């Protein structure tokens, strides 16, 4: 089964943040962005987006406790 990929801008829109913030979050989680299609478009795997969201959510919950 093929894994779903999103452009950096589209993924950031779905999450509700700026694409630069998403790129920074991905770098902080050591998630590389190797998927580049013709035209220089960076593609992010759906599971990487989910991983970053989960880590951010867990960090927020830990900060509140």
VEXDO-464239 format. One record per residue: x, y, z of N, C-alpha, C, O in turn; residue number from 1; residue in one letter. Coordinates in nm, 3 decimals. Layout:
<pts>
pt n.px: X; n.py: Y; n.pz: Z; ca.px: X; ca.py: Y; ca.pz: Z; c.px: X; c.py: Y; c.pz: Z; o.px: X; o.py: Y; o.pz: Z; seq: NUM; type: A
...
</pts>
This chain:
<pts>
pt n.px: 0.084; n.py: -0.118; n.pz: 0.000; ca.px: 0.000; ca.py: 0.000; ca.pz: 0.000; c.px: 0.089; c.py: 0.125; c.pz: 0.000; o.px: 0.189; o.py: 0.130; o.pz: 0.072; seq: 1; type: X
pt n.px: 0.054; n.py: 0.222; n.pz: -0.078; ca.px: 0.130; ca.py: 0.345; ca.pz: -0.087; c.px: 0.098; c.py: 0.436; c.pz: 0.031; o.px: -0.016; o.py: 0.448; o.pz: 0.074; seq: 2; type: X
pt n.px: 0.201; n.py: 0.499; n.pz: 0.081; ca.px: 0.185; ca.py: 0.591; ca.pz: 0.192; c.px: 0.150; c.py: 0.730; c.pz: 0.139; o.px: 0.202; o.py: 0.772; o.pz: 0.036; seq: 3; type: X
pt n.px: 0.065; n.py: 0.800; n.pz: 0.210; ca.px: 0.022; ca.py: 0.932; ca.pz: 0.167; c.px: 0.128; c.py: 1.036; c.pz: 0.203; o.px: 0.188; o.py: 1.031; o.pz: 0.310; seq: 4; type: X
pt n.px: 0.150; n.py: 1.129; n.pz: 0.111; ca.px: 0.247; ca.py: 1.238; ca.pz: 0.130; c.px: 0.178; c.py: 1.372; c.pz: 0.109; o.px: 0.084; o.py: 1.384; o.pz: 0.031; seq: 5; type: X
pt n.px: 0.225; n.py: 1.471; n.pz: 0.181; ca.px: 0.172; ca.py: 1.607; ca.pz: 0.170; c.px: 0.286; c.py: 1.703; c.pz: 0.143; o.px: 0.400; o.py: 1.680; o.pz: 0.185; seq: 6; type: X
pt n.px: 0.256; n.py: 1.811; n.pz: 0.074; ca.px: 0.356; ca.py: 1.916; ca.pz: 0.060; c.px: 0.372; c.py: 1.983; c.pz: 0.196; o.px: 0.283; o.py: 1.975; o.pz: 0.280; seq: 7; type: X
pt n.px: 0.483; n.py: 2.049; n.pz: 0.217; ca.px: 0.510; ca.py: 2.117; ca.pz: 0.344; c.px: 0.401; c.py: 2.220; c.pz: 0.372; o.px: 0.352; o.py: 2.229; o.pz: 0.485; seq: 8; type: X
pt n.px: 0.363; n.py: 2.296; n.pz: 0.273; ca.px: 0.261; ca.py: 2.400; ca.pz: 0.291; c.px: 0.124; c.py: 2.339; c.pz: 0.322; o.px: 0.054; o.py: 2.389; o.pz: 0.410; seq: 9; type: X
pt n.px: 0.088; n.py: 2.234; n.pz: 0.252; ca.px: -0.041; ca.py: 2.169; ca.pz: 0.274; c.px: -0.048; c.py: 2.108; c.pz: 0.414; o.px: -0.149; o.py: 2.122; o.pz: 0.483; seq: 10; type: X
pt n.px: 0.058; n.py: 2.042; n.pz: 0.456; ca.px: 0.062; ca.py: 1.981; ca.pz: 0.589; c.px: 0.051; c.py: 2.088; c.pz: 0.697; o.px: -0.020; o.py: 2.069; o.pz: 0.796; seq: 11; type: X
pt n.px: 0.120; n.py: 2.198; n.pz: 0.679; ca.px: 0.114; ca.py: 2.307; ca.pz: 0.777; c.px: -0.027; c.py: 2.364; c.pz: 0.786; o.px: -0.075; o.py: 2.395; o.pz: 0.895; seq: 12; type: X
pt n.px: -0.092; n.py: 2.379; n.pz: 0.671; ca.px: -0.231; ca.py: 2.428; ca.pz: 0.670; c.px: -0.324; c.py: 2.333; c.pz: 0.743; o.px: -0.411; o.py: 2.377; o.pz: 0.819; seq: 13; type: X
pt n.px: -0.306; n.py: 2.203; n.pz: 0.722; ca.px: -0.391; ca.py: 2.103; ca.pz: 0.788; c.px: -0.375; c.py: 2.109; c.pz: 0.940; o.px: -0.472; o.py: 2.090; o.pz: 1.014; seq: 14; type: X
pt n.px: -0.253; n.py: 2.134; n.pz: 0.986; ca.px: -0.226; ca.py: 2.142; ca.pz: 1.129; c.px: -0.268; c.py: 2.277; c.pz: 1.186; o.px: -0.303; o.py: 2.289; o.pz: 1.304; seq: 15; type: X
pt n.px: -0.263; n.py: 2.379; n.pz: 1.102; ca.px: -0.301; ca.py: 2.513; ca.pz: 1.146; c.px: -0.184; c.py: 2.596; c.pz: 1.194; o.px: -0.198; o.py: 2.682; o.pz: 1.281; seq: 16; type: X
pt n.px: -0.066; n.py: 2.569; n.pz: 1.136; ca.px: 0.054; ca.py: 2.646; ca.pz: 1.171; c.px: 0.122; c.py: 2.694; c.pz: 1.044; o.px: 0.086; o.py: 2.655; o.pz: 0.933; seq: 17; type: X
pt n.px: 0.223; n.py: 2.780; n.pz: 1.061; ca.px: 0.302; ca.py: 2.829; ca.pz: 0.950; c.px: 0.396; c.py: 2.719; c.pz: 0.902; o.px: 0.442; o.py: 2.637; o.pz: 0.982; seq: 18; type: X
pt n.px: 0.426; n.py: 2.716; n.pz: 0.773; ca.px: 0.512; ca.py: 2.610; ca.pz: 0.720; c.px: 0.653; c.py: 2.615; c.pz: 0.778; o.px: 0.719; o.py: 2.512; o.pz: 0.791; seq: 19; type: X
pt n.px: 0.699; n.py: 2.736; n.pz: 0.812; ca.px: 0.832; ca.py: 2.747; ca.pz: 0.874; c.px: 0.832; c.py: 2.683; c.pz: 1.013; o.px: 0.932; o.py: 2.623; o.pz: 1.053; seq: 20; type: X
pt n.px: 0.722; n.py: 2.698; n.pz: 1.085; ca.px: 0.710; ca.py: 2.635; ca.pz: 1.217; c.px: 0.711; c.py: 2.483; c.pz: 1.203; o.px: 0.775; o.py: 2.413; o.pz: 1.281; seq: 21; type: X
pt n.px: 0.638; n.py: 2.432; n.pz: 1.104; ca.px: 0.636; ca.py: 2.287; ca.pz: 1.081; c.px: 0.775; c.py: 2.237; c.pz: 1.046; o.px: 0.818; o.py: 2.133; o.pz: 1.095; seq: 22; type: X
pt n.px: 0.844; n.py: 2.309; n.pz: 0.963; ca.px: 0.980; ca.py: 2.269; ca.pz: 0.925; c.px: 1.071; c.py: 2.266; c.pz: 1.048; o.px: 1.154; o.py: 2.176; o.pz: 1.062; seq: 23; type: X
pt n.px: 1.055; n.py: 2.364; n.pz: 1.136; ca.px: 1.134; ca.py: 2.369; ca.pz: 1.260; c.px: 1.099; c.py: 2.251; c.pz: 1.351; o.px: 1.188; o.py: 2.188; o.pz: 1.408; seq: 24; type: X
pt n.px: 0.970; n.py: 2.221; n.pz: 1.364; ca.px: 0.927; ca.py: 2.107; ca.pz: 1.446; c.px: 0.984; c.py: 1.977; c.pz: 1.392; o.px: 1.030; o.py: 1.893; o.pz: 1.469; seq: 25; type: X
pt n.px: 0.980; n.py: 1.960; n.pz: 1.261; ca.px: 1.035; ca.py: 1.839; ca.pz: 1.201; c.px: 1.185; c.py: 1.827; c.pz: 1.228; o.px: 1.235; o.py: 1.718; o.pz: 1.255; seq: 26; type: X
pt n.px: 1.256; n.py: 1.939; n.pz: 1.220; ca.px: 1.400; ca.py: 1.939; ca.pz: 1.247; c.px: 1.426; c.py: 1.903; c.pz: 1.393; o.px: 1.520; o.py: 1.830; o.pz: 1.422; seq: 27; type: X
pt n.px: 1.344; n.py: 1.956; n.pz: 1.485; ca.px: 1.361; ca.py: 1.927; ca.pz: 1.627; c.px: 1.340; c.py: 1.778; c.pz: 1.656; o.px: 1.400; o.py: 1.724; o.pz: 1.749; seq: 28; type: X
pt n.px: 1.256; n.py: 1.713; n.pz: 1.580; ca.px: 1.229; ca.py: 1.570; ca.pz: 1.596; c.px: 1.323; c.py: 1.484; c.pz: 1.510; o.px: 1.306; o.py: 1.363; o.pz: 1.503; seq: 29; type: X
pt n.px: 1.419; n.py: 1.548; n.pz: 1.446; ca.px: 1.516; ca.py: 1.479; ca.pz: 1.359; c.px: 1.447; c.py: 1.403; c.pz: 1.245; o.px: 1.493; o.py: 1.296; o.pz: 1.205; seq: 30; type: X
pt n.px: 1.340; n.py: 1.459; n.pz: 1.195; ca.px: 1.271; ca.py: 1.400; ca.pz: 1.081; c.px: 1.323; c.py: 1.470; c.pz: 0.956; o.px: 1.305; o.py: 1.590; o.pz: 0.937; seq: 31; type: X
pt n.px: 1.388; n.py: 1.392; n.pz: 0.873; ca.px: 1.446; ca.py: 1.446; ca.pz: 0.750; c.px: 1.337; c.py: 1.466; c.pz: 0.646; o.px: 1.235; o.py: 1.398; o.pz: 0.647; seq: 32; type: X
pt n.px: 1.359; n.py: 1.559; n.pz: 0.557; ca.px: 1.265; ca.py: 1.586; ca.pz: 0.449; c.px: 1.329; c.py: 1.550; c.pz: 0.315; o.px: 1.357; o.py: 1.639; o.pz: 0.234; seq: 33; type: X
pt n.px: 1.351; n.py: 1.421; n.pz: 0.291; ca.px: 1.420; ca.py: 1.382; ca.pz: 0.169; c.px: 1.333; c.py: 1.375; c.pz: 0.045; o.px: 1.385; o.py: 1.369; o.pz: -0.066; seq: 34; type: X
pt n.px: 1.204; n.py: 1.375; n.pz: 0.061; ca.px: 1.115; ca.py: 1.356; ca.pz: -0.051; c.px: 1.096; c.py: 1.486; c.pz: -0.127; o.px: 1.018; o.py: 1.573; o.pz: -0.086; seq: 35; type: X
pt n.px: 1.167; n.py: 1.499; n.pz: -0.238; ca.px: 1.154; ca.py: 1.619; ca.pz: -0.320; c.px: 1.113; c.py: 1.576; c.pz: -0.459; o.px: 1.180; o.py: 1.494; o.pz: -0.523; seq: 36; type: X
pt n.px: 1.004; n.py: 1.630; n.pz: -0.505; ca.px: 0.956; ca.py: 1.599; ca.pz: -0.639; c.px: 1.006; c.py: 1.702; c.pz: -0.737; o.px: 1.069; o.py: 1.801; o.pz: -0.699; seq: 37; type: X
pt n.px: 0.977; n.py: 1.679; n.pz: -0.861; ca.px: 1.014; ca.py: 1.777; ca.pz: -0.964; c.px: 0.954; c.py: 1.912; c.pz: -0.927; o.px: 0.842; o.py: 1.920; o.pz: -0.878; seq: 38; type: X
pt n.px: 1.027; n.py: 2.015; n.pz: -0.950; ca.px: 0.982; ca.py: 2.148; ca.pz: -0.914; c.px: 1.026; c.py: 2.188; c.pz: -0.773; o.px: 0.992; o.py: 2.297; o.pz: -0.726; seq: 39; type: X
pt n.px: 1.101; n.py: 2.100; n.pz: -0.706; ca.px: 1.155; ca.py: 2.133; ca.pz: -0.575; c.px: 1.054; c.py: 2.130; c.pz: -0.462; o.px: 1.077; o.py: 2.191; o.pz: -0.358; seq: 40; type: X
pt n.px: 0.943; n.py: 2.059; n.pz: -0.479; ca.px: 0.839; ca.py: 2.052; ca.pz: -0.376; c.px: 0.877; c.py: 1.948; c.pz: -0.271; o.px: 0.897; o.py: 1.831; o.pz: -0.305; seq: 41; type: X
pt n.px: 0.886; n.py: 1.989; n.pz: -0.146; ca.px: 0.918; ca.py: 1.898; ca.pz: -0.037; c.px: 0.793; c.py: 1.824; c.pz: 0.007; o.px: 0.690; o.py: 1.886; o.pz: 0.033; seq: 42; type: X
pt n.px: 0.802; n.py: 1.693; n.pz: 0.013; ca.px: 0.688; ca.py: 1.612; ca.pz: 0.051; c.px: 0.714; c.py: 1.546; c.pz: 0.186; o.px: 0.825; o.py: 1.500; o.pz: 0.213; seq: 43; type: X
pt n.px: 0.611; n.py: 1.544; n.pz: 0.271; ca.px: 0.622; ca.py: 1.489; ca.pz: 0.405; c.px: 0.527; c.py: 1.371; c.pz: 0.417; o.px: 0.412; o.py: 1.377; o.pz: 0.372; seq: 44; type: X
pt n.px: 0.577; n.py: 1.262; n.pz: 0.477; ca.px: 0.492; ca.py: 1.146; ca.pz: 0.497; c.px: 0.388; c.py: 1.174; c.pz: 0.604; o.px: 0.414; o.py: 1.245; o.pz: 0.702; seq: 45; type: X
pt n.px: 0.270; n.py: 1.119; n.pz: 0.585; ca.px: 0.160; ca.py: 1.139; ca.pz: 0.679; c.px: 0.199; c.py: 1.091; c.pz: 0.820; o.px: 0.165; o.py: 1.156; o.pz: 0.919; seq: 46; type: X
pt n.px: 0.270; n.py: 0.979; n.pz: 0.829; ca.px: 0.307; ca.py: 0.929; ca.pz: 0.962; c.px: 0.405; c.py: 1.021; c.pz: 1.033; o.px: 0.405; o.py: 1.028; o.pz: 1.155; seq: 47; type: X
pt n.px: 0.489; n.py: 1.094; n.pz: 0.957; ca.px: 0.580; ca.py: 1.190; ca.pz: 1.020; c.px: 0.502; c.py: 1.310; c.pz: 1.076; o.px: 0.535; o.py: 1.362; o.pz: 1.182; seq: 48; type: X
pt n.px: 0.400; n.py: 1.352; n.pz: 1.003; ca.px: 0.315; ca.py: 1.461; ca.pz: 1.052; c.px: 0.246; c.py: 1.418; c.pz: 1.181; o.px: 0.243; o.py: 1.494; o.pz: 1.278; seq: 49; type: X
pt n.px: 0.191; n.py: 1.297; n.pz: 1.180; ca.px: 0.123; ca.py: 1.245; ca.pz: 1.299; c.px: 0.219; c.py: 1.234; c.pz: 1.417; o.px: 0.181; o.py: 1.262; o.pz: 1.531; seq: 50; type: X
pt n.px: 0.342; n.py: 1.192; n.pz: 1.391; ca.px: 0.443; ca.py: 1.179; ca.pz: 1.497; c.px: 0.474; c.py: 1.313; c.pz: 1.560; o.px: 0.484; o.py: 1.323; o.pz: 1.682; seq: 51; type: X
pt n.px: 0.490; n.py: 1.415; n.pz: 1.479; ca.px: 0.520; ca.py: 1.550; ca.pz: 1.531; c.px: 0.403; c.py: 1.603; c.pz: 1.612; o.px: 0.423; o.py: 1.660; o.pz: 1.719; seq: 52; type: X
pt n.px: 0.282; n.py: 1.584; n.pz: 1.563; ca.px: 0.164; ca.py: 1.631; ca.pz: 1.636; c.px: 0.154; c.py: 1.561; c.pz: 1.771; o.px: 0.126; o.py: 1.626; o.pz: 1.872; seq: 53; type: X
pt n.px: 0.175; n.py: 1.431; n.pz: 1.773; ca.px: 0.167; ca.py: 1.354; ca.pz: 1.898; c.px: 0.273; c.py: 1.401; c.pz: 1.998; o.px: 0.243; o.py: 1.416; o.pz: 2.117; seq: 54; type: X
pt n.px: 0.396; n.py: 1.424; n.pz: 1.952; ca.px: 0.503; ca.py: 1.471; ca.pz: 2.041; c.px: 0.470; c.py: 1.607; c.pz: 2.097; o.px: 0.491; o.py: 1.632; o.pz: 2.216; seq: 55; type: X
pt n.px: 0.418; n.py: 1.696; n.pz: 2.015; ca.px: 0.382; ca.py: 1.831; ca.pz: 2.061; c.px: 0.269; c.py: 1.824; c.pz: 2.163; o.px: 0.271; o.py: 1.896; o.pz: 2.263; seq: 56; type: X
pt n.px: 0.170; n.py: 1.739; n.pz: 2.137; ca.px: 0.058; ca.py: 1.724; ca.pz: 2.228; c.px: 0.105; c.py: 1.668; c.pz: 2.362; o.px: 0.063; o.py: 1.716; o.pz: 2.468; seq: 57; type: X
pt n.px: 0.192; n.py: 1.567; n.pz: 2.359; ca.px: 0.245; ca.py: 1.508; ca.pz: 2.482; c.px: 0.327; c.py: 1.609; c.pz: 2.561; o.px: 0.318; o.py: 1.613; o.pz: 2.684; seq: 58; type: X
pt n.px: 0.405; n.py: 1.691; n.pz: 2.492; ca.px: 0.487; ca.py: 1.793; ca.pz: 2.559; c.px: 0.398; c.py: 1.896; c.pz: 2.627; o.px: 0.427; o.py: 1.940; o.pz: 2.738; seq: 59; type: X
pt n.px: 0.290; n.py: 1.935; n.pz: 2.560; ca.px: 0.196; ca.py: 2.033; ca.pz: 2.620; c.px: 0.130; c.py: 1.975; c.pz: 2.743; o.px: 0.115; o.py: 2.044; o.pz: 2.844; seq: 60; type: X
pt n.px: 0.090; n.py: 1.848; n.pz: 2.737; ca.px: 0.025; ca.py: 1.784; ca.pz: 2.851; c.px: 0.121; c.py: 1.770; c.pz: 2.968; o.px: 0.082; o.py: 1.789; o.pz: 3.083; seq: 61; type: X
pt n.px: 0.246; n.py: 1.738; n.pz: 2.940; ca.px: 0.346; ca.py: 1.724; ca.pz: 3.046; c.px: 0.374; c.py: 1.859; c.pz: 3.111; o.px: 0.398; o.py: 1.866; o.pz: 3.232; seq: 62; type: X
pt n.px: 0.372; n.py: 1.965; n.pz: 3.033; ca.px: 0.398; ca.py: 2.099; ca.pz: 3.087; c.px: 0.286; c.py: 2.143; c.pz: 3.180; o.px: 0.310; o.py: 2.217; o.pz: 3.276; seq: 63; type: X
pt n.px: 0.165; n.py: 2.098; n.pz: 3.154; ca.px: 0.050; ca.py: 2.136; ca.pz: 3.238; c.px: 0.049; c.py: 2.060; c.pz: 3.370; o.px: -0.006; o.py: 2.108; o.pz: 3.469; seq: 64; type: X
pt n.px: 0.109; n.py: 1.941; n.pz: 3.372; ca.px: 0.105; ca.py: 1.857; ca.pz: 3.493; c.px: 0.200; c.py: 1.903; c.pz: 3.600; o.px: 0.208; o.py: 1.842; o.pz: 3.706; seq: 65; type: X
</pts>
